[in-house]
């Protein structure tokens, strides 16, 4: 019951934070002078295309871009009625992409869940690799196991993701016949979900998961090793060994539980780091994620498209932080005590 109350409290703070983030995103997007339609109108007037100017002016009124900035924000979020009534983000209307001349929901429809799929796979890869290697390196400190894992970790941190992607492109296709580019066979894009499409996605996920997750796994492995070594040097470990507790049980019962807290807390930082770090990888590998779409939207000042993508990334960040906070409360009784003291 206590965990449920805390989860509800964190959900409320998450929604409040998301509201503040939405204001910041909208303000930052509108900081550069002009917008997509203003730039287009200027170009059309310079070339003498009056019909195009009329259409652009119509779109400015249609999407309330002729109103003051604070009203544009309220209409975009759906807090006040616009030309079509209450029809904003909270009502499920994500706006119109002027660059692609399509609704934002259509453009990001499939790429949203593919983005989540790629990054969830990368996060699972990070934890499945970093947890055993970090514990093993700490348990076998200053041995060849520790030195080898440290070398692999530093190599993963030092190698740029896009370079690793190109290397795996070549050798993965040459020796393992792995598909090159994309997250599914081109013939299956836009097709309804089927077992063949699922298999194609899973095969195409191998290289992106490894590329995106390598640096995160390397950093987390080194962090867990350092935390474990710090705990292993404390007096309670010597006491546990002196009482006859086996090394493996002592390792998992005490030091690992304490060192695991920062490991769990990193979930909140890992999701946005994966997404931001995967933008360039998505371009190199030709992945159908929101990364390339965000780059295009920002370059062309397509405000509704870029605003939605940034809000989506912010939402993932807050969800990751909420999950890590709830897990920490479940894992560490000291955190529950501090919450009661407040």
C-alpha positions as CSV (number, residue, x, y, z in Angstrom):
1,X,0.0,0.0,0.0
2,X,2.9,2.3,0.8
3,X,4.5,1.6,-2.5
4,X,1.2,2.3,-4.3
5,X,0.9,5.7,-2.5
6,X,4.4,6.5,-3.5
7,X,3.8,5.5,-7.1
8,X,0.7,7.8,-7.3
9,X,2.7,10.6,-5.8
10,X,5.5,10.1,-8.4
11,X,2.9,10.0,-11.2
12,X,1.5,13.4,-10.1
13,X,5.0,15.0,-10.0
14,X,5.8,13.4,-13.3
15,X,2.7,15.0,-14.9
16,X,3.6,18.4,-13.4
17,X,7.2,18.1,-14.6
18,X,5.9,17.2,-18.1
19,X,3.8,20.3,-18.1
20,X,6.8,22.5,-17.3
21,X,8.9,20.7,-19.9
22,X,6.2,21.3,-22.5
23,X,6.5,25.1,-21.9
24,X,10.3,24.9,-22.2
25,X,10.1,22.9,-25.4
26,X,7.6,25.3,-27.0
27,X,9.6,28.4,-26.0
28,X,12.9,26.9,-27.3
29,X,11.4,25.8,-30.6
30,X,10.1,29.3,-31.1
31,X,13.4,31.0,-30.2
32,X,14.8,31.2,-33.8
33,X,13.2,34.0,-35.8
34,X,10.3,32.9,-38.0
35,X,8.9,29.5,-38.5
36,X,8.4,27.1,-41.4
37,X,5.4,29.0,-42.9
38,X,7.0,32.4,-42.4
39,X,10.1,31.2,-44.2
40,X,8.0,29.7,-47.0
41,X,6.0,32.8,-47.4
42,X,9.1,34.9,-47.7
43,X,10.5,32.6,-50.4
44,X,7.2,32.5,-52.3
45,X,6.9,36.3,-52.3
46,X,10.5,36.6,-53.5
47,X,9.7,34.3,-56.4
48,X,6.3,35.9,-57.1
49,X,4.1,32.9,-56.5
50,X,1.0,34.5,-55.1
51,X,-1.1,31.4,-55.0
52,X,1.4,29.7,-52.7
53,X,1.5,32.7,-50.5
54,X,-2.3,32.5,-50.1
55,X,-2.1,28.9,-49.1
56,X,0.6,29.5,-46.6
57,X,-1.3,32.4,-45.0
58,X,-4.4,30.2,-44.8
59,X,-2.3,27.5,-43.0
60,X,-1.0,30.1,-40.5
61,X,-4.6,31.0,-39.5
62,X,-5.7,27.3,-39.7
63,X,-3.1,26.3,-37.1
64,X,-3.2,29.6,-35.0
65,X,0.3,30.6,-35.9
66,X,-1.0,34.2,-36.3
67,X,-1.8,34.5,-32.6
68,X,0.4,35.5,-29.7
69,X,2.9,32.9,-28.5
70,X,1.1,32.1,-25.3
71,X,-2.1,31.4,-27.1
72,X,-0.3,29.2,-29.6
73,X,1.0,27.1,-26.7
74,X,-2.4,26.8,-25.0
75,X,-4.0,25.8,-28.3
76,X,-1.1,23.4,-29.1
77,X,-1.5,21.7,-25.7
78,X,-5.3,21.7,-26.0
79,X,-5.9,24.0,-22.9
80,X,-7.9,26.5,-24.9
81,X,-10.0,26.3,-28.1
82,X,-8.4,27.1,-31.4
83,X,-9.8,27.4,-34.9
84,X,-11.2,23.8,-34.5
85,X,-12.2,24.0,-30.8
86,X,-10.3,22.0,-28.2
87,X,-8.0,20.0,-30.4
88,X,-4.4,19.8,-29.0
89,X,-1.9,17.3,-27.5
90,X,-4.0,16.2,-24.6
91,X,-6.9,15.5,-27.0
92,X,-4.7,13.3,-29.1
93,X,-4.2,15.8,-32.0
94,X,-0.4,16.1,-32.4
95,X,-0.6,18.8,-35.2
96,X,0.3,19.0,-38.8
97,X,3.8,18.6,-40.4
98,X,4.3,21.4,-42.9
99,X,7.5,19.8,-44.2
100,X,5.9,16.4,-45.0
101,X,2.4,17.9,-45.6
102,X,0.8,15.2,-43.4
103,X,-0.6,14.9,-39.9
104,X,2.2,14.3,-37.3
105,X,0.4,11.2,-36.0
106,X,0.7,9.6,-39.5
107,X,4.4,10.4,-39.8
108,X,5.5,9.1,-36.4
109,X,2.9,6.3,-36.1
110,X,5.1,3.3,-36.8
111,X,8.4,4.9,-35.9
112,X,7.2,5.6,-32.3
113,X,6.9,2.0,-31.3
114,X,10.0,1.0,-33.3
115,X,11.9,3.6,-31.4
116,X,10.6,2.2,-28.1
117,X,11.4,-1.3,-29.3
118,X,15.0,-0.5,-30.3
119,X,15.7,1.4,-27.0
120,X,14.1,-1.2,-24.8
121,X,16.1,-3.9,-26.5
122,X,19.3,-1.7,-26.0
123,X,18.4,-1.2,-22.3
124,X,17.9,-4.9,-21.7
125,X,21.3,-5.5,-23.5
126,X,23.0,-3.0,-21.2
127,X,21.7,-4.6,-18.0
128,X,22.3,-8.2,-19.2
129,X,25.9,-7.4,-20.1
130,X,26.8,-4.9,-17.4
131,X,25.4,-6.7,-14.4
132,X,27.3,-10.0,-14.7
133,X,30.5,-8.4,-16.0
134,X,30.6,-5.7,-13.4
135,X,30.1,-8.1,-10.5
136,X,32.6,-10.6,-12.0
137,X,35.2,-7.8,-12.4
138,X,34.8,-6.7,-8.8
139,X,34.9,-10.2,-7.4
140,X,38.1,-11.0,-9.4
141,X,39.6,-7.6,-8.9
142,X,43.2,-7.1,-10.2
143,X,43.2,-10.4,-12.1
144,X,43.2,-11.1,-15.8
145,X,39.3,-11.2,-15.7
146,X,39.2,-7.6,-14.3
147,X,41.8,-6.3,-16.7
148,X,40.1,-7.9,-19.7
149,X,36.6,-6.6,-18.8
150,X,38.2,-3.1,-18.2
151,X,39.8,-3.2,-21.6
152,X,36.6,-4.3,-23.3
153,X,34.7,-1.6,-21.4
154,X,37.1,1.2,-22.3
155,X,37.1,0.0,-25.9
156,X,33.3,0.2,-25.9
157,X,33.3,3.8,-24.5
158,X,36.0,5.0,-26.9
159,X,34.5,3.6,-30.1
160,X,32.0,6.0,-31.7
161,X,28.7,4.4,-32.3
162,X,28.5,5.3,-36.0
163,X,31.9,3.7,-36.6
164,X,30.9,0.5,-34.8
165,X,27.7,0.5,-36.9
166,X,29.7,0.6,-40.1
167,X,32.1,-2.1,-38.9
168,X,29.2,-4.4,-37.9
169,X,27.5,-3.5,-41.2
170,X,30.4,-5.0,-43.1
171,X,31.4,-8.0,-41.0
172,X,27.9,-8.9,-39.9
173,X,26.7,-9.1,-43.5
174,X,29.9,-10.8,-44.8
175,X,30.2,-13.6,-42.2
176,X,26.8,-14.0,-40.6
177,X,24.5,-12.8,-43.4
178,X,22.9,-10.3,-41.2
179,X,20.6,-7.8,-43.0
180,X,22.0,-4.3,-43.8
181,X,20.0,-1.3,-42.7
182,X,16.5,-0.7,-41.5
183,X,14.5,-2.5,-38.8
184,X,12.6,-4.8,-41.2
185,X,12.6,-6.0,-44.7
186,X,11.6,-3.1,-47.1
187,X,8.8,-5.3,-48.5
188,X,7.1,-5.4,-45.1
189,X,7.1,-1.7,-44.4
190,X,3.5,-0.5,-43.9
191,X,2.2,-4.1,-43.8
192,X,0.1,-5.4,-40.9
193,X,1.9,-7.3,-38.2
194,X,2.5,-11.0,-38.9
195,X,4.9,-13.6,-37.7
196,X,7.1,-13.1,-40.7
197,X,7.3,-9.4,-40.0
198,X,8.1,-10.1,-36.3
199,X,11.0,-12.4,-37.3
200,X,12.3,-9.8,-39.8
201,X,12.3,-7.1,-37.0
202,X,14.0,-9.4,-34.5
203,X,16.8,-10.2,-37.0
204,X,17.2,-6.6,-38.0
205,X,17.4,-5.6,-34.2
206,X,20.7,-7.5,-33.6
207,X,23.1,-4.9,-35.0
208,X,21.3,-1.7,-33.7
209,X,20.9,-3.2,-30.2
210,X,24.6,-4.0,-30.0
211,X,25.7,-0.7,-31.4
212,X,23.4,1.5,-29.3
213,X,23.9,-0.5,-26.1
214,X,27.6,-0.9,-26.2
215,X,28.7,2.4,-24.7
216,X,25.9,2.3,-22.1
217,X,26.9,-1.2,-21.0
218,X,30.6,-0.3,-20.8
219,X,29.9,2.8,-18.6
220,X,27.5,0.9,-16.3
221,X,29.8,-2.0,-16.0
222,X,32.6,0.3,-14.8
223,X,30.3,2.0,-12.4
224,X,29.0,-1.2,-10.9
225,X,32.5,-2.5,-10.5
226,X,33.6,0.6,-8.6
227,X,30.5,0.5,-6.3
228,X,31.1,-3.2,-5.6
229,X,34.8,-2.7,-4.8
230,X,33.9,0.1,-2.4
231,X,31.4,-2.1,-0.6
232,X,33.8,-5.1,-0.5
233,X,36.3,-3.0,1.4
234,X,33.9,-2.3,4.3
235,X,34.1,-4.0,7.7
236,X,30.7,-5.7,7.4
237,X,32.1,-7.8,4.6
238,X,35.0,-9.0,6.7
239,X,32.6,-9.8,9.5
240,X,30.4,-11.9,7.2
241,X,33.4,-13.8,5.9
242,X,34.6,-14.4,9.4
243,X,31.2,-15.8,10.4
244,X,31.6,-18.4,7.7
245,X,29.3,-17.0,5.0
246,X,30.3,-18.4,1.6
247,X,31.8,-15.9,-0.8
248,X,29.1,-16.2,-3.4
249,X,26.3,-15.8,-0.8
250,X,28.1,-12.9,0.9
251,X,28.5,-11.2,-2.4
252,X,24.9,-11.4,-3.4
253,X,23.4,-10.9,0.0
254,X,25.2,-7.7,1.1
255,X,27.5,-5.8,-1.3
256,X,25.5,-6.4,-4.4
257,X,22.3,-5.1,-2.9
258,X,23.9,-1.9,-1.7
259,X,25.9,-1.4,-5.0
260,X,22.7,-2.1,-7.0
261,X,21.0,1.2,-6.0
262,X,22.9,3.4,-8.4
263,X,22.6,0.6,-11.0
264,X,18.7,0.9,-10.7
265,X,18.8,4.7,-10.5
266,X,20.5,4.8,-13.9
267,X,17.3,3.7,-15.6
268,X,16.0,7.3,-15.6
269,X,19.1,8.5,-17.4
270,X,19.6,5.5,-19.7
271,X,16.4,5.8,-21.7
272,X,17.0,9.4,-22.9
273,X,20.7,8.7,-23.4
274,X,19.8,5.8,-25.6
275,X,17.4,7.8,-27.7
276,X,19.7,10.8,-28.1
277,X,22.7,8.6,-28.8
278,X,20.8,6.5,-31.4
279,X,19.9,9.5,-33.6
280,X,23.2,9.4,-35.6
281,X,23.1,5.6,-35.5
282,X,19.6,5.6,-36.9
283,X,20.8,7.8,-39.8
284,X,23.8,5.6,-40.5
285,X,21.8,2.3,-40.2
286,X,18.7,3.7,-41.9
287,X,16.5,2.8,-39.0
288,X,12.8,3.7,-39.1
289,X,12.9,5.5,-35.8
290,X,12.0,9.1,-34.8
291,X,15.7,10.1,-34.8
292,X,16.0,11.1,-38.5
293,X,12.5,12.6,-38.4
294,X,13.6,14.9,-35.5
295,X,16.7,16.0,-37.3
296,X,14.6,17.0,-40.4
297,X,12.0,18.7,-38.3
298,X,14.5,20.8,-36.4
299,X,16.4,21.8,-39.5
300,X,13.2,23.0,-41.3
301,X,11.6,24.5,-38.2
302,X,8.7,22.2,-38.5
303,X,7.4,23.1,-35.0
304,X,4.5,20.7,-34.5
305,X,6.6,17.6,-35.6
306,X,9.7,18.6,-33.6
307,X,7.6,19.6,-30.6
308,X,5.8,16.3,-30.4
309,X,9.1,14.2,-30.8
310,X,10.8,16.2,-28.0
311,X,7.7,15.8,-25.8
312,X,7.8,12.0,-26.5
313,X,11.5,11.9,-25.5
314,X,10.8,13.9,-22.3
315,X,7.9,11.5,-21.5
316,X,10.3,8.5,-21.8
317,X,12.8,10.2,-19.6
318,X,10.2,10.9,-16.9
319,X,8.8,7.3,-17.1
320,X,12.3,5.9,-16.8
321,X,12.9,8.1,-13.7
322,X,9.6,7.1,-12.2
323,X,10.4,3.4,-12.7
324,X,13.8,3.8,-11.1
325,X,12.4,5.7,-8.1
326,X,9.7,3.1,-7.4
327,X,12.2,0.2,-7.8
328,X,14.6,2.0,-5.4
329,X,11.8,2.3,-2.8
330,X,11.1,-1.4,-3.2
331,X,14.7,-2.4,-3.0
332,X,16.0,-0.1,-0.2
333,X,14.1,0.1,3.1
334,X,16.2,3.2,4.0
335,X,14.4,5.2,1.2
336,X,11.0,4.2,2.6
337,X,12.1,5.4,6.0
338,X,13.2,8.8,4.6
339,X,9.8,9.1,2.9
340,X,8.0,8.5,6.1
341,X,10.2,11.1,7.9
342,X,9.1,13.7,5.4
